[in-house]
């Protein structure tokens, strides 16, 4: 922007108070930046390979032990469902077949009742 473009602005800027910088301004800024990085110094110390590799190995070992110890017990063949079905009396099969026919008839009657009320 040229001085001729906006003379009032340049006059106003000329009357503004001049700010003097501290001679140690740059040193203070660098100190604050270093302090900011030192906040996470403990995290940076843990993220070195010297400490991270053994810690990761320990975590993997603990997870492996937990998986090995937490396996469900194997099922025995005496608890299987086919043995339970084999113990049912053959006369019960006739009752189940009759119940299936009754349910099928009841379902078809349900639809017939709805059409009669309309």
Protein Blocks (a to p, Z undefined) as FASTA:
>chain_A
ZZklmmmlmmmmmmpccddddfklmmmmmmmmmmmmmmmmmmmmmmpfklmmmmmmmmmm
mmmmmmmmmpccdddfklpmklmmmmpcfklmmmmmmmmmmmmmmmmmmmmmmmmmZZ
